[in-house]
């Protein structure tokens, strides 16, 4: 993968033990997160001694207890863990009284304001250039995902409304993150995704605030080498499929970033390959982009590579570059060789077989 440079360092303190919260949550999260754990353990002395803290959350937990995100999990992450891995969550499409997505809640409670999703194809040779090499930087706390919805009975029957929140503070923070990532990549190119031709106030604020990042006090020309472009979200999706090579770093409000990164996964073969981290200033949580996939849960055929790559991103974010490189190289080698792949990539291997092959190469 081409996303090699640490984009932020959440802590500079020396760690003798790295405590990692593990939240499998729902569905195939229980099958892919052990692969991420095995990859981290295979690094040995490349990282500090690791301790894994098993934590609960998810829709399955909600159905048993009435709580999707127990306070014990939040407290453990805030007080006892240096970072975390999240598996997948099953959020039903219908309204379920009392339920709210735990991953959305965790992003807010831990102030993980950036969801960083590299989408990179594996080159045909180790030194080759990937056909797709981009990073979606998604604002993680606002937009329609604030879940401020109401429904009333009006003159035309039921009326449903949702409040969309865009603030200058959140837009500035995600803009700064995106500019820093772009600055550390070879192309140094940033595309702002919006729909301000229609949503002139909300998307207009996002667009204007991100564009203004290079002029903030104290920046002093730091981002002078970063070129900036804009794209309306609908045409961005079209060009993503037609001309993915034009994109380097894409920064977007929450909903657009979610859709764009999922669409981009189709360009590299599967959602099962695409990693992400939820990042803030003091904490980072790795999370594969795929969902809980209830149709294949329990069959040992889920692709563990997105979770394994997410573990590498998490370690890179913490400054453990060598360990992250080793995991990413091993995952790339498995994909490139093509002999040990899960069904989503046209293979016949089991989840555990792919994990074992990655660990062997690490």
C-alpha positions as CSV (number, residue, x, y, z in Angstrom):
1,X,0.0,0.0,0.0
2,X,1.2,3.5,-0.8
3,X,-0.1,5.1,2.4
4,X,3.2,4.9,4.2
5,X,3.8,8.1,6.0
6,X,2.6,8.6,9.6
7,X,-0.1,11.3,9.2
8,X,-0.2,12.3,12.9
9,X,1.3,11.2,16.1
10,X,-1.1,10.9,19.0
11,X,1.5,10.4,21.7
12,X,5.2,10.8,22.1
13,X,5.5,9.0,25.4
14,X,7.6,5.8,25.5
15,X,5.4,2.8,25.9
16,X,6.7,-0.4,27.7
17,X,3.3,-2.1,27.1
18,X,0.9,-1.3,24.3
19,X,-2.7,-1.9,25.5
20,X,-5.1,-2.5,22.6
21,X,-8.9,-2.6,23.1
22,X,-10.5,-5.3,21.0
23,X,-14.2,-4.8,20.1
24,X,-15.4,-7.4,17.6
25,X,-19.0,-6.2,17.9
26,X,-21.2,-8.1,15.4
27,X,-21.1,-10.6,12.6
28,X,-17.8,-11.2,10.9
29,X,-16.2,-8.8,13.3
30,X,-15.7,-11.9,15.5
31,X,-13.9,-13.6,12.7
32,X,-11.6,-10.9,11.2
33,X,-10.5,-9.2,14.4
34,X,-8.5,-12.3,15.6
35,X,-6.6,-12.0,12.3
36,X,-5.6,-8.4,13.2
37,X,-4.5,-9.6,16.6
38,X,-2.4,-12.4,15.2
39,X,-0.7,-10.0,12.8
40,X,0.2,-7.6,15.6
41,X,1.5,-10.5,17.8
42,X,3.6,-11.7,14.9
43,X,5.6,-8.5,15.0
44,X,7.5,-9.5,18.1
45,X,10.0,-7.0,19.3
46,X,9.1,-4.5,16.5
47,X,6.6,-3.0,18.9
48,X,6.3,-2.9,22.7
49,X,4.8,-5.8,24.5
50,X,1.1,-6.0,23.7
51,X,-1.9,-6.6,25.9
52,X,-5.3,-7.1,24.4
53,X,-8.4,-5.9,26.3
54,X,-11.6,-7.7,25.2
55,X,-14.5,-5.2,25.2
56,X,-18.2,-5.5,24.4
57,X,-20.5,-3.5,22.1
58,X,-22.8,-3.9,19.1
59,X,-26.3,-4.8,18.0
60,X,-26.0,-8.4,19.2
61,X,-25.0,-7.1,22.6
62,X,-28.0,-4.7,22.5
63,X,-30.4,-7.5,21.8
64,X,-29.2,-9.3,25.0
65,X,-28.9,-6.4,27.3
66,X,-30.7,-3.3,25.9
67,X,-27.4,-1.4,25.6
68,X,-25.3,-1.1,22.4
69,X,-22.3,0.6,24.0
70,X,-21.8,-0.2,27.7
71,X,-20.2,2.5,29.8
72,X,-17.5,-0.1,30.9
73,X,-16.3,-0.3,27.3
74,X,-16.0,3.5,27.0
75,X,-14.2,3.8,30.4
76,X,-11.8,1.1,29.5
77,X,-10.9,2.8,26.2
78,X,-10.5,6.2,27.8
79,X,-8.6,5.1,30.9
80,X,-6.8,1.7,30.2
81,X,-6.1,1.5,26.4
82,X,-3.6,3.2,24.1
83,X,-5.6,2.4,21.0
84,X,-8.3,0.0,19.8
85,X,-9.5,-2.2,17.0
86,X,-13.2,-2.4,16.0
87,X,-14.6,-5.3,14.0
88,X,-18.0,-4.5,12.5
89,X,-21.5,-3.4,13.5
90,X,-24.9,-4.5,12.5
91,X,-27.1,-1.4,12.4
92,X,-30.6,-2.4,11.3
93,X,-32.2,-0.4,8.5
94,X,-35.4,-0.2,10.4
95,X,-35.9,1.9,13.6
96,X,-35.2,-0.1,16.8
97,X,-36.3,1.7,19.9
98,X,-33.4,2.5,22.2
99,X,-30.7,1.4,19.7
100,X,-28.0,3.7,18.3
101,X,-24.8,2.6,16.5
102,X,-22.0,2.1,18.9
103,X,-19.3,3.0,16.4
104,X,-20.9,6.4,15.8
105,X,-21.2,6.9,19.5
106,X,-17.5,5.9,20.1
107,X,-16.3,8.3,17.4
108,X,-18.1,11.1,19.3
109,X,-17.2,10.1,22.9
110,X,-13.5,9.6,22.0
111,X,-13.5,12.6,19.7
112,X,-12.3,10.5,16.8
113,X,-13.1,13.3,14.3
114,X,-11.3,11.8,11.2
115,X,-12.0,8.6,9.5
116,X,-9.0,8.0,7.2
117,X,-9.6,5.4,4.5
118,X,-6.7,4.6,2.1
119,X,-7.9,2.8,-1.1
120,X,-4.9,1.3,-2.9
121,X,-4.6,-1.5,-5.4
122,X,-1.7,-3.9,-5.2
123,X,0.8,-3.5,-8.0
124,X,1.7,-6.5,-10.1
125,X,5.2,-6.4,-8.8
126,X,6.6,-5.2,-5.4
127,X,8.2,-2.1,-7.0
128,X,5.4,-1.3,-9.4
129,X,2.9,1.5,-9.2
130,X,-0.7,0.8,-8.1
131,X,-3.5,1.6,-10.5
132,X,-5.5,3.1,-7.6
133,X,-3.8,5.0,-4.9
134,X,-6.0,7.5,-3.0
135,X,-7.0,8.4,0.6
136,X,-10.5,9.4,1.6
137,X,-10.4,11.7,4.7
138,X,-13.9,11.7,6.1
139,X,-15.2,14.1,8.8
140,X,-16.5,11.7,11.5
141,X,-18.7,13.6,13.9
142,X,-21.2,15.7,12.1
143,X,-23.3,16.0,8.9
144,X,-26.5,13.9,8.9
145,X,-24.9,11.4,11.3
146,X,-25.7,13.6,14.3
147,X,-29.0,11.6,14.0
148,X,-31.3,14.5,14.8
149,X,-34.4,13.2,13.1
150,X,-38.1,13.9,13.7
151,X,-41.3,12.6,12.2
152,X,-44.7,14.2,12.3
153,X,-48.1,13.8,10.7
154,X,-48.6,16.8,8.3
155,X,-51.2,17.7,5.7
156,X,-49.5,15.3,3.2
157,X,-49.2,12.4,5.7
158,X,-46.0,11.5,7.4
159,X,-43.2,14.0,7.3
160,X,-39.7,13.0,8.2
161,X,-37.0,15.6,8.8
162,X,-33.3,15.3,9.6
163,X,-31.0,18.1,10.8
164,X,-27.6,18.3,9.1
165,X,-24.9,19.9,11.1
166,X,-21.7,21.4,9.7
167,X,-19.5,23.5,11.9
168,X,-16.5,25.6,11.2
169,X,-14.5,23.9,14.0
170,X,-15.1,20.4,12.7
171,X,-14.5,21.4,9.1
172,X,-11.2,23.1,10.0
173,X,-10.0,20.1,12.0
174,X,-10.7,17.7,9.1
175,X,-9.2,20.1,6.7
176,X,-6.0,20.3,8.7
177,X,-5.8,16.5,8.8
178,X,-6.3,16.3,5.1
179,X,-3.7,18.9,4.3
180,X,-1.2,17.1,6.5
181,X,-1.9,13.8,4.8
182,X,-1.6,15.4,1.4
183,X,1.7,17.0,2.3
184,X,3.2,13.7,3.3
185,X,2.3,12.0,0.0
186,X,4.3,12.1,-3.2
187,X,1.6,13.9,-5.3
188,X,0.6,16.4,-2.6
189,X,-2.8,16.9,-4.1
190,X,-6.1,17.5,-2.2
191,X,-9.6,17.4,-3.6
192,X,-12.4,19.0,-1.6
193,X,-15.7,17.1,-2.1
194,X,-19.0,19.0,-1.6
195,X,-22.3,20.0,-3.1
196,X,-22.3,23.7,-2.4
197,X,-24.0,24.5,-5.7
198,X,-27.2,23.2,-4.0
199,X,-26.4,23.2,-0.3
200,X,-24.7,26.6,-0.3
201,X,-24.8,27.2,3.4
202,X,-23.8,23.8,4.9
203,X,-21.5,22.5,2.2
204,X,-20.5,26.1,1.5
205,X,-19.2,26.4,5.0
206,X,-17.3,23.1,4.7
207,X,-15.7,24.1,1.4
208,X,-14.7,27.6,2.5
209,X,-13.3,26.4,5.8
210,X,-11.2,23.6,4.3
211,X,-9.9,26.0,1.6
212,X,-8.9,28.5,4.3
213,X,-6.6,26.0,6.2
214,X,-3.4,27.2,4.4
215,X,-4.1,30.8,5.6
216,X,-4.6,29.9,9.3
217,X,-2.4,31.7,11.8
218,X,0.9,29.8,12.4
219,X,0.7,27.8,9.1
220,X,3.2,30.1,7.4
221,X,3.2,28.6,4.0
222,X,3.5,25.0,5.3
223,X,1.1,23.8,2.7
224,X,2.3,25.8,-0.3
225,X,3.3,22.6,-2.1
226,X,-0.2,21.1,-1.8
227,X,-2.4,21.7,-4.9
228,X,-6.1,22.0,-4.1
229,X,-9.0,21.1,-6.4
230,X,-12.8,20.8,-5.8
231,X,-15.4,18.3,-7.1
232,X,-19.1,18.1,-6.7
233,X,-19.9,14.9,-4.9
234,X,-22.0,13.4,-7.7
235,X,-19.4,14.1,-10.4
236,X,-16.7,12.9,-8.0
237,X,-18.3,9.5,-7.9
238,X,-18.6,9.4,-11.7
239,X,-14.9,10.4,-12.2
240,X,-13.9,8.0,-9.4
241,X,-14.9,5.1,-11.6
242,X,-13.8,6.7,-14.9
243,X,-10.5,8.3,-13.8
244,X,-9.5,7.1,-10.3
245,X,-5.9,8.2,-11.1
246,X,-6.9,11.9,-10.8
247,X,-7.4,11.6,-7.1
248,X,-4.8,11.6,-4.4
249,X,-6.4,12.8,-1.1
250,X,-10.1,13.5,-1.0
251,X,-11.7,15.3,2.0
252,X,-15.4,15.2,2.5
253,X,-18.2,15.7,5.1
254,X,-19.3,12.6,6.9
255,X,-22.0,11.2,4.6
256,X,-20.2,11.9,1.3
257,X,-17.0,10.4,2.7
258,X,-18.8,7.2,3.7
259,X,-20.3,6.7,0.3
260,X,-17.2,7.7,-1.7
261,X,-14.9,5.3,0.2
262,X,-17.3,2.4,-0.1
263,X,-17.6,3.1,-3.9
264,X,-13.8,3.3,-4.2
265,X,-13.5,-0.1,-2.7
266,X,-15.0,-1.5,-5.9
267,X,-12.0,-0.3,-7.8
268,X,-9.6,-2.6,-5.8
269,X,-11.8,-5.7,-5.9
270,X,-13.6,-5.9,-2.5
271,X,-14.6,-4.1,0.6
272,X,-12.7,-6.9,2.3
273,X,-9.4,-5.2,1.4
274,X,-10.1,-1.6,2.5
275,X,-8.8,-0.5,6.0
276,X,-9.4,2.7,8.0
277,X,-8.6,4.4,11.2
278,X,-10.8,6.6,13.3
279,X,-8.3,9.2,14.5
280,X,-8.3,12.0,17.0
281,X,-5.7,14.0,18.8
282,X,-5.3,11.5,21.7
283,X,-6.6,8.2,20.5
284,X,-6.8,6.0,17.4
285,X,-9.1,3.1,16.5
286,X,-8.6,0.8,13.5
287,X,-11.7,-0.4,11.7
288,X,-12.2,-2.3,8.5
289,X,-14.5,-0.5,6.1
290,X,-16.7,-3.6,5.5
291,X,-19.8,-4.2,7.5
292,X,-20.9,-7.2,9.6
293,X,-21.9,-9.3,6.6
294,X,-24.5,-11.5,8.4
295,X,-25.0,-13.5,5.2
296,X,-21.5,-15.1,5.6
297,X,-21.0,-14.8,9.4
298,X,-19.8,-18.0,11.0
299,X,-18.7,-19.6,7.8
300,X,-15.0,-18.8,8.1
301,X,-14.9,-17.2,4.6
302,X,-14.8,-13.5,5.5
303,X,-11.8,-11.6,4.2
304,X,-9.5,-10.7,7.1
305,X,-7.2,-8.4,5.1
306,X,-9.1,-5.2,5.7
307,X,-8.9,-5.8,9.5
308,X,-5.2,-6.7,9.2
309,X,-4.4,-3.6,7.2
310,X,-6.4,-1.5,9.7
311,X,-4.1,-2.8,12.4
312,X,-1.2,-1.7,10.4
313,X,-2.7,1.8,10.0
314,X,-3.3,2.0,13.7
315,X,0.3,1.1,14.4
316,X,1.5,3.6,11.9
317,X,-0.6,6.3,13.5
318,X,1.1,5.6,16.8
319,X,4.6,5.8,15.2
320,X,5.4,2.1,14.8
321,X,6.3,2.5,11.1
322,X,8.5,-0.7,10.8
323,X,5.8,-2.9,12.2
324,X,3.1,-1.3,10.0
325,X,5.4,-1.8,7.0
326,X,5.9,-5.5,7.8
327,X,2.2,-6.2,8.1
328,X,1.3,-4.2,4.9
329,X,4.1,-6.0,2.9
330,X,2.8,-9.4,4.0
331,X,-0.8,-8.6,3.1
332,X,0.3,-7.2,-0.3
333,X,2.3,-10.4,-1.0
334,X,-0.6,-12.6,-0.3
335,X,-2.9,-10.6,-2.6
336,X,-0.2,-10.4,-5.3
337,X,0.5,-14.1,-5.3
338,X,-3.2,-14.9,-5.4
339,X,-3.0,-18.5,-4.1
340,X,-4.6,-17.9,-0.7
341,X,-7.7,-15.6,-1.1
342,X,-11.2,-15.7,0.3
343,X,-14.2,-16.0,-2.0
344,X,-14.8,-12.3,-2.3
345,X,-11.6,-12.2,-4.3
346,X,-12.3,-15.3,-6.4
347,X,-10.5,-17.7,-4.1
348,X,-11.5,-20.7,-2.0
349,X,-9.4,-20.1,1.1
350,X,-10.8,-19.8,4.6
351,X,-10.5,-16.7,6.8
352,X,-8.1,-18.6,9.1
353,X,-6.0,-19.8,6.2
354,X,-5.4,-16.3,4.9
355,X,-4.5,-15.1,8.4
356,X,-2.0,-17.9,8.8
357,X,-0.4,-17.0,5.4
358,X,-0.1,-13.4,6.3
359,X,1.4,-14.2,9.7
360,X,3.9,-16.6,8.1
361,X,5.1,-13.8,5.8
362,X,5.3,-11.3,8.7
